[in-house]
């Protein structure tokens, strides 16, 4: 199973960004260090044998006059944002992912006409970028997901549509997968990612846990990496590398943007994150913790949980290498209950209160509201004895049955146990009636409730319901009207109008 909608993505791999941030030119005999190893070397230093990944002591032995500078991650991010603006003329949808830029190809192809012309335009900007900053290097790649496009960008390849899974399968497990997963795969003779792709998801989850399952979905193109404005249901992780001198505050700041985008995008699709896996990768191993939030977690709450986890599980203060937050479970968005002072009321607080009341007065004396089957709003809401857990509307008997005449979608926040009789009139005072199969004559203009007269600015409907054909013909009509007090749901039955509920 591949992504629901394969995303043809363009990726630009930017090299030399560390040297650019420290103003190191190709003629300088200098190198950038991170955790005591060389992460970037100028051209003059490379001529003396200094290469990426070399220890600082070995690099100094190769080139005694070598100038070594510590990496500045914050200046790199500033430069990356500056370089991102250079590509705005091609597409405003370029996004940063570590030292790369990614953008969907679909919109650019519609503008330029073909994928080849898109690459020509991007290569033109990349050439001017290299000419302005000689220490920089730009390679382009394209594939059917962000994950594969980033890999193709590092290799400077354009993967044909539909070939991304095979391309990933050709990679070695040690080249692509984290060490904890690659080591176990090589122990059982699996050298290629294609062998990993063919494993059943249940086997991967049982043997490798949440981390292995995330990488399994990435390699099979069943999910993708977190990039701003993506579909949250296809995002599997938010990750950041940890550099020397990084505090948990800096790490949290870098994770906040993709994590907040993930949660916000999910909310627009009607989903909330209820289960996530937090991973702290240290030099001695991985620390994991699964966090569950029944009513949905915000990005701020997840970051707070991450900080608590980091403070409690690293007593020896092992150096961090990487931090990940992996979403594991999504749930349909539910309306959040607020207290009288407008504070958010968590479901755990509700359960604690009910448990306390049941302890004091007995289980049979504590009643809670649930939704059940029924046509009218009054019939659907009932009070039942508390059974020790907070029921959801979908779990009640008959809640999901197709009830003819039942109001669908949003329901009024205020429902009257006994509907109030009202009057509907036009501007001349003529009573409003419903004729035939829903003909409303005359047009309603005034709603009269007791001594109160409310001007109707708009109305929706009517919706006619006919039922009980085997008995005396029963017919009623629903209508929504907009007045200065808000939106009201009214019903006509037995030749009279009744106020059934109001929307807050």
C-alpha positions as CSV (number, residue, x, y, z in Angstrom):
1,X,0.0,0.0,0.0
2,X,1.5,3.3,-1.1
3,X,0.7,6.8,-0.1
4,X,-3.0,7.7,-0.8
5,X,-1.8,10.4,-3.1
6,X,1.8,9.9,-4.3
7,X,3.6,13.2,-3.9
8,X,6.0,14.0,-6.7
9,X,8.6,16.0,-4.8
10,X,11.7,18.1,-5.7
11,X,14.6,18.1,-3.3
12,X,17.7,20.4,-3.3
13,X,20.7,19.1,-1.3
14,X,22.8,22.1,-0.1
15,X,26.4,21.3,0.8
16,X,29.0,23.7,2.2
17,X,26.4,25.4,4.5
18,X,28.6,25.0,7.6
19,X,31.5,26.7,5.9
20,X,29.3,29.5,4.6
21,X,28.0,30.1,8.0
22,X,31.5,30.6,9.3
23,X,32.7,32.6,6.3
24,X,35.2,29.9,5.2
25,X,36.3,30.3,1.6
26,X,37.6,27.5,-0.6
27,X,41.1,28.9,-0.4
28,X,41.2,28.8,3.4
29,X,43.0,25.9,5.0
30,X,40.2,25.4,7.5
31,X,37.6,22.8,8.7
32,X,34.4,22.8,10.6
33,X,34.2,20.5,13.7
34,X,31.2,19.0,15.4
35,X,31.7,16.6,18.4
36,X,35.4,16.5,17.7
37,X,35.0,15.3,14.0
38,X,35.2,17.2,10.7
39,X,31.8,17.9,9.2
40,X,33.0,20.3,6.5
41,X,36.5,21.0,5.0
42,X,37.5,23.7,2.6
43,X,39.1,22.8,-0.8
44,X,42.6,23.8,0.4
45,X,42.2,21.5,3.4
46,X,41.0,18.6,1.3
47,X,44.2,18.9,-0.8
48,X,46.2,18.1,2.4
49,X,44.1,15.0,3.0
50,X,41.4,16.3,5.4
51,X,38.1,14.6,4.8
52,X,34.6,14.6,6.3
53,X,34.3,12.4,9.4
54,X,37.9,12.5,10.3
55,X,38.8,13.1,14.0
56,X,40.3,16.5,14.8
57,X,43.6,15.0,16.0
58,X,44.0,13.1,12.7
59,X,43.1,16.1,10.7
60,X,45.7,18.2,12.5
61,X,48.3,15.5,11.8
62,X,47.5,15.6,8.1
63,X,47.6,19.4,8.0
64,X,49.5,21.1,10.9
65,X,48.5,24.6,9.7
66,X,44.8,23.6,9.6
67,X,42.4,26.1,11.2
68,X,39.6,24.4,13.0
69,X,36.3,26.1,13.9
70,X,33.4,24.9,15.9
71,X,30.1,24.5,14.0
72,X,27.5,27.3,14.4
73,X,24.1,25.7,13.9
74,X,22.1,28.9,14.5
75,X,24.0,30.8,11.8
76,X,23.4,27.8,9.4
77,X,19.7,28.1,10.0
78,X,19.8,31.8,9.3
79,X,21.7,31.2,6.0
80,X,19.3,28.5,5.1
81,X,16.3,30.8,5.5
82,X,18.2,33.4,3.4
83,X,18.9,30.9,0.6
84,X,15.2,29.7,0.7
85,X,14.1,33.2,-0.3
86,X,16.2,32.9,-3.5
87,X,13.9,30.1,-4.7
88,X,10.7,32.0,-4.0
89,X,10.5,33.2,-7.7
90,X,10.2,29.5,-8.8
91,X,7.7,28.4,-6.1
92,X,6.5,29.8,-2.7
93,X,6.1,26.2,-1.5
94,X,9.8,25.4,-0.8
95,X,10.3,24.2,2.8
96,X,13.4,23.5,4.8
97,X,14.3,20.0,6.0
98,X,17.7,20.0,7.7
99,X,20.2,21.1,5.0
100,X,17.8,20.6,2.1
101,X,14.9,22.3,0.5
102,X,11.9,20.4,-0.7
103,X,8.8,21.4,-2.7
104,X,5.9,19.6,-4.5
105,X,6.5,19.3,-8.2
106,X,2.9,19.3,-9.2
107,X,2.2,23.1,-8.9
108,X,5.5,24.0,-10.5
109,X,4.8,21.7,-13.5
110,X,1.5,23.4,-14.0
111,X,3.3,26.8,-14.1
112,X,6.4,25.8,-16.2
113,X,4.7,23.2,-18.4
114,X,7.0,20.2,-17.8
115,X,9.3,18.7,-15.2
116,X,12.3,19.4,-17.4
117,X,11.6,23.1,-17.4
118,X,11.2,23.1,-13.7
119,X,14.6,21.6,-13.3
120,X,16.1,24.1,-15.7
121,X,14.7,27.0,-13.6
122,X,15.9,25.5,-10.4
123,X,19.3,24.7,-11.8
124,X,19.6,28.3,-13.0
125,X,19.0,29.6,-9.5
126,X,21.4,27.0,-8.1
127,X,24.1,28.0,-10.5
128,X,23.8,31.7,-9.5
129,X,23.9,30.6,-5.9
130,X,27.1,28.7,-6.4
131,X,28.6,31.6,-8.3
132,X,27.8,34.0,-5.5
133,X,29.0,31.6,-2.7
134,X,31.8,29.3,-4.1
135,X,31.9,27.2,-1.0
136,X,28.3,26.0,-1.7
137,X,27.2,23.0,-3.7
138,X,23.7,22.2,-5.0
139,X,22.4,18.9,-6.2
140,X,18.8,18.2,-7.3
141,X,16.7,15.1,-7.0
142,X,13.0,14.1,-7.5
143,X,10.9,11.2,-6.4
144,X,7.5,10.2,-5.2
145,X,7.8,11.2,-1.6
146,X,9.8,13.7,0.6
147,X,11.8,10.8,2.1
148,X,12.9,9.4,-1.2
149,X,13.4,12.8,-2.8
150,X,15.9,13.8,-0.1
151,X,17.8,10.6,-0.7
152,X,17.8,11.2,-4.5
153,X,18.8,14.8,-3.9
154,X,22.0,13.7,-2.1
155,X,22.8,11.5,-5.0
156,X,21.7,14.0,-7.7
157,X,19.2,11.6,-9.2
158,X,15.7,12.0,-10.7
159,X,13.7,8.9,-10.0
160,X,11.0,8.2,-12.5
161,X,7.4,8.1,-11.3
162,X,6.5,4.8,-9.8
163,X,10.2,3.7,-9.4
164,X,10.8,5.1,-5.9
165,X,10.1,1.9,-4.0
166,X,12.5,-0.1,-6.1
167,X,15.1,2.7,-5.8
168,X,14.9,2.6,-2.0
169,X,15.1,-1.2,-2.1
170,X,18.4,-1.1,-3.9
171,X,20.1,0.8,-1.0
172,X,22.0,-1.0,1.7
173,X,20.4,-1.2,5.1
174,X,23.5,0.4,6.7
175,X,23.3,3.3,4.2
176,X,19.7,4.1,4.9
177,X,18.4,2.8,8.2
178,X,19.3,3.7,11.7
179,X,22.1,1.6,13.3
180,X,19.7,-0.1,15.8
181,X,17.6,-1.5,12.9
182,X,20.4,-2.1,10.4
183,X,22.5,-4.1,12.8
184,X,19.7,-6.6,13.5
185,X,18.8,-6.9,9.8
186,X,22.4,-7.7,8.8
187,X,22.6,-10.3,11.6
188,X,19.9,-12.3,9.8
189,X,21.4,-11.8,6.4
190,X,19.3,-8.9,5.1
191,X,21.8,-6.5,3.3
192,X,19.3,-4.6,1.1
193,X,16.4,-2.5,2.0
194,X,14.3,-4.5,-0.4
195,X,14.4,-7.4,2.1
196,X,13.2,-5.1,4.8
197,X,10.4,-3.8,2.6
198,X,9.0,-7.3,2.1
199,X,8.6,-8.1,5.8
200,X,5.1,-8.0,7.2
201,X,4.3,-4.9,9.3
202,X,3.2,-7.0,12.3
203,X,6.6,-8.8,12.3
204,X,8.4,-5.5,12.1
205,X,6.4,-4.0,14.9
206,X,7.0,-7.0,17.1
207,X,10.8,-7.2,16.5
208,X,11.8,-3.6,16.0
209,X,9.1,-1.6,17.8
210,X,7.7,1.8,16.8
211,X,11.0,3.0,15.4
212,X,11.3,0.0,13.0
213,X,7.7,0.3,12.0
214,X,8.1,4.0,11.1
215,X,11.1,3.2,8.9
216,X,9.3,0.3,7.4
217,X,6.4,2.6,6.3
218,X,8.9,5.2,5.0
219,X,10.7,2.6,2.9
220,X,7.5,1.2,1.5
221,X,6.1,4.7,0.8
222,X,3.2,4.2,3.0
223,X,4.0,7.3,5.0
224,X,6.3,10.3,4.7
225,X,8.5,12.7,6.7
226,X,7.0,15.8,8.4
227,X,7.1,18.9,6.3
228,X,4.9,22.0,6.9
229,X,1.5,21.9,5.1
230,X,1.6,18.1,4.7
231,X,-1.4,15.8,5.3
232,X,-1.0,14.8,8.9
233,X,-2.4,11.3,8.4
234,X,0.7,10.5,6.3
235,X,3.3,12.0,8.7
236,X,5.2,9.5,10.8
237,X,7.9,11.4,12.7
238,X,9.4,14.8,13.6
239,X,13.2,14.6,14.2
240,X,16.2,16.8,14.9
241,X,19.9,16.2,15.3
242,X,21.6,17.3,18.5
243,X,24.8,19.3,18.3
244,X,27.5,20.2,20.8
245,X,26.3,22.8,23.3
246,X,22.6,22.2,22.5
247,X,20.3,22.5,25.5
248,X,16.9,20.9,25.8
249,X,15.4,24.3,25.2
250,X,17.1,24.6,21.8
251,X,16.1,21.1,20.9
252,X,12.5,21.8,21.8
253,X,12.5,25.0,19.8
254,X,13.6,23.2,16.6
255,X,11.0,20.4,17.1
256,X,8.2,22.9,17.9
257,X,7.6,24.1,14.3
258,X,7.2,20.7,12.5
259,X,5.3,19.3,15.5
260,X,2.9,22.3,15.7
261,X,2.3,22.1,11.9
262,X,1.6,18.4,12.2
263,X,-1.0,18.9,15.0
264,X,-2.6,21.9,13.3
265,X,-2.9,20.2,10.0
266,X,-4.4,17.1,11.7
267,X,-7.0,19.4,13.4
268,X,-8.1,20.8,10.0
269,X,-8.8,17.2,9.0
270,X,-10.7,16.5,12.2
271,X,-8.0,14.4,13.9
272,X,-6.1,14.8,17.2
273,X,-2.9,13.1,18.3
274,X,-3.7,10.7,21.1
275,X,-0.5,8.5,21.2
276,X,3.1,9.4,20.4
277,X,6.5,7.7,20.9
278,X,9.3,9.9,22.2
279,X,12.9,8.7,21.4
280,X,16.1,10.0,22.8
281,X,19.1,8.7,20.9
282,X,22.3,8.8,22.9
283,X,25.8,7.6,22.2
284,X,25.1,4.5,24.3
285,X,21.7,3.6,23.0
286,X,18.0,4.7,22.7
287,X,15.6,5.7,25.3
288,X,11.9,5.5,24.4
289,X,8.6,6.4,26.0
290,X,5.0,6.1,24.7
291,X,2.8,8.9,25.7
292,X,-1.0,8.7,25.6
293,X,-3.4,11.7,25.8
294,X,-7.0,10.6,25.6
295,X,-8.4,14.0,24.5
296,X,-5.6,14.9,22.1
297,X,-2.2,16.5,22.7
298,X,-1.0,19.9,21.6
299,X,2.5,20.6,20.4
300,X,3.3,22.5,23.6
301,X,2.1,19.6,25.7
302,X,4.2,17.1,23.8
303,X,7.3,19.3,24.1
304,X,6.7,19.5,27.9
305,X,6.4,15.7,28.1
306,X,9.6,15.4,26.1
307,X,11.5,17.7,28.5
308,X,10.2,15.8,31.6
309,X,11.2,12.5,29.9
310,X,14.7,13.9,29.1
311,X,15.2,15.1,32.7
312,X,14.1,11.8,34.3
313,X,15.8,9.3,32.1
314,X,19.4,10.5,31.6
315,X,20.9,10.4,35.1
316,X,24.4,9.9,33.6
317,X,23.8,12.7,31.1
318,X,24.8,10.6,28.2
319,X,25.4,12.9,25.2
320,X,22.3,13.1,22.9
321,X,22.7,12.4,19.2
322,X,19.1,12.7,18.0
323,X,15.6,13.4,19.3
324,X,12.4,12.1,17.7
325,X,8.7,12.3,18.3
326,X,6.8,9.6,16.4
327,X,3.0,9.9,16.2
328,X,1.5,6.4,16.8
329,X,-2.3,7.1,17.1
330,X,-4.9,9.5,15.8
331,X,-8.5,9.9,17.0
332,X,-11.5,11.9,15.6
333,X,-11.6,15.4,17.0
334,X,-14.0,15.9,20.0
335,X,-15.3,19.1,21.4
336,X,-13.4,20.1,24.5
337,X,-15.3,20.8,27.7
338,X,-14.5,24.1,29.4
339,X,-14.9,25.0,33.1
340,X,-16.9,28.0,34.3
341,X,-13.7,30.1,34.2
342,X,-13.0,29.1,30.6
343,X,-10.2,26.7,31.5
344,X,-9.9,23.4,29.5
345,X,-11.3,20.4,31.4
346,X,-9.4,17.3,30.8
347,X,-11.1,13.9,30.7
348,X,-8.8,12.7,33.5
349,X,-10.3,15.4,35.7
350,X,-13.8,14.2,34.9
351,X,-13.0,10.6,35.7
352,X,-11.4,11.7,39.0
353,X,-14.4,13.7,40.0
354,X,-16.9,10.9,39.1
355,X,-14.7,8.3,41.0
356,X,-14.8,10.6,44.1
357,X,-18.6,11.0,43.9
358,X,-19.1,7.3,43.5
359,X,-17.0,6.6,46.5
360,X,-19.1,9.0,48.6
361,X,-22.6,8.2,47.4
362,X,-22.4,4.9,45.5
363,X,-22.2,4.0,41.8
364,X,-26.0,3.8,41.4
365,X,-26.4,7.4,42.7
366,X,-24.0,8.9,40.1
367,X,-25.5,9.5,36.7
368,X,-23.9,10.7,33.5
369,X,-25.4,11.9,30.1
370,X,-25.1,9.7,27.0
371,X,-26.5,9.8,23.5
372,X,-28.8,7.1,22.3
373,X,-31.0,6.4,19.4
374,X,-34.0,8.6,18.7
375,X,-35.6,11.1,16.4
376,X,-36.0,14.1,18.5
377,X,-33.2,15.8,20.4
378,X,-34.9,15.2,23.7
379,X,-35.1,11.4,23.0
380,X,-31.4,11.2,22.1
381,X,-30.0,12.6,25.4
382,X,-30.5,10.4,28.5
383,X,-29.0,10.0,32.0
384,X,-27.6,6.6,32.9
385,X,-25.8,5.2,36.0
386,X,-22.0,5.5,35.8
387,X,-20.3,2.2,35.1
388,X,-16.7,3.3,36.0
389,X,-15.7,4.7,32.6
390,X,-16.7,7.7,30.6
391,X,-18.8,6.5,27.6
392,X,-18.5,8.0,24.2
393,X,-21.7,8.7,22.1
394,X,-20.7,6.0,19.6
395,X,-20.6,3.3,22.3
396,X,-24.2,3.8,23.4
397,X,-26.8,1.3,22.2
398,X,-28.5,2.6,19.1
399,X,-26.3,5.6,18.7
400,X,-25.2,4.6,15.3
401,X,-28.5,3.4,13.9
402,X,-30.0,5.1,10.9
403,X,-33.0,6.9,12.5
404,X,-35.3,8.5,9.8
405,X,-36.0,12.1,10.6
406,X,-33.0,12.5,12.9
407,X,-31.1,15.8,12.7
408,X,-27.7,15.1,11.2
409,X,-24.5,17.1,11.6
410,X,-24.2,19.9,14.3
411,X,-26.8,19.8,17.0
412,X,-28.1,22.7,19.1
413,X,-26.1,23.3,22.3
414,X,-29.3,24.1,24.2
415,X,-32.1,21.6,23.9
416,X,-35.4,22.3,25.7
417,X,-36.8,19.3,27.6
418,X,-40.3,20.7,26.9
419,X,-40.3,22.7,23.6
420,X,-41.7,26.3,23.9
421,X,-44.6,27.2,21.7
422,X,-43.8,30.1,19.4
423,X,-45.3,32.0,16.5
424,X,-43.9,32.6,13.0
425,X,-45.3,35.5,11.0
426,X,-44.5,37.5,7.9
427,X,-44.0,41.3,7.9
428,X,-47.8,41.8,7.7
429,X,-48.5,39.5,10.7
430,X,-49.8,36.6,8.6
431,X,-49.0,33.2,10.2
432,X,-46.5,31.0,8.4
433,X,-47.5,27.6,7.2
434,X,-46.0,24.6,5.3
435,X,-48.0,23.2,2.4
436,X,-47.5,20.2,0.1
437,X,-44.0,18.7,0.2
438,X,-42.3,21.7,1.8
439,X,-43.7,24.9,0.4
440,X,-43.3,27.7,3.0
441,X,-45.9,30.4,2.8
442,X,-45.6,33.2,3.5
443,X,-41.9,33.9,4.1
444,X,-41.1,34.1,7.9
445,X,-40.0,37.5,9.1
446,X,-40.8,37.6,12.8
447,X,-40.5,35.0,15.6
448,X,-42.7,35.6,18.6
449,X,-41.8,33.9,21.9
450,X,-44.1,35.0,24.7
451,X,-43.9,38.8,24.7
452,X,-40.6,38.9,22.8
453,X,-40.6,39.7,19.1
454,X,-37.4,38.8,17.2
455,X,-36.7,39.8,13.6
456,X,-35.7,36.9,11.3
457,X,-32.7,37.9,9.1
458,X,-32.4,34.4,7.4
459,X,-33.9,30.9,7.5
460,X,-32.9,27.5,6.2
461,X,-35.3,24.7,5.3
462,X,-37.9,23.5,5.7
463,X,-37.2,19.8,6.1
464,X,-40.3,17.7,6.0
465,X,-40.5,14.3,7.8
466,X,-43.4,11.9,7.2
467,X,-43.5,8.7,9.4
468,X,-45.8,6.0,10.8
469,X,-47.5,5.3,7.5
470,X,-49.4,2.3,9.1
471,X,-51.1,4.6,11.6
472,X,-52.7,8.0,11.3
473,X,-50.5,10.1,9.1
474,X,-47.8,11.9,11.2
475,X,-46.0,14.8,9.7
476,X,-43.7,17.4,11.1
477,X,-41.3,20.0,9.7
478,X,-38.0,21.4,10.9
479,X,-36.7,24.9,10.2
480,X,-33.6,26.9,11.2
481,X,-34.1,30.6,11.7
482,X,-31.5,33.4,12.3
483,X,-32.4,36.1,14.8
484,X,-30.4,38.7,16.8
485,X,-30.2,36.1,19.6
486,X,-28.6,33.5,17.3
487,X,-29.6,30.5,15.3
488,X,-32.7,28.6,16.5
489,X,-34.1,25.2,15.5
490,X,-37.9,25.3,15.3
491,X,-40.4,22.5,14.5
492,X,-43.9,22.5,13.2
493,X,-46.2,19.8,14.4
494,X,-50.0,19.6,15.0
495,X,-50.4,22.9,13.1
496,X,-48.3,24.8,15.6
497,X,-44.6,26.0,15.8
498,X,-42.3,25.0,18.6
499,X,-38.8,26.1,19.7
500,X,-36.8,22.9,20.0
501,X,-33.3,24.1,20.5
502,X,-30.8,26.9,20.1
503,X,-27.2,27.0,18.7
504,X,-24.8,29.0,21.0
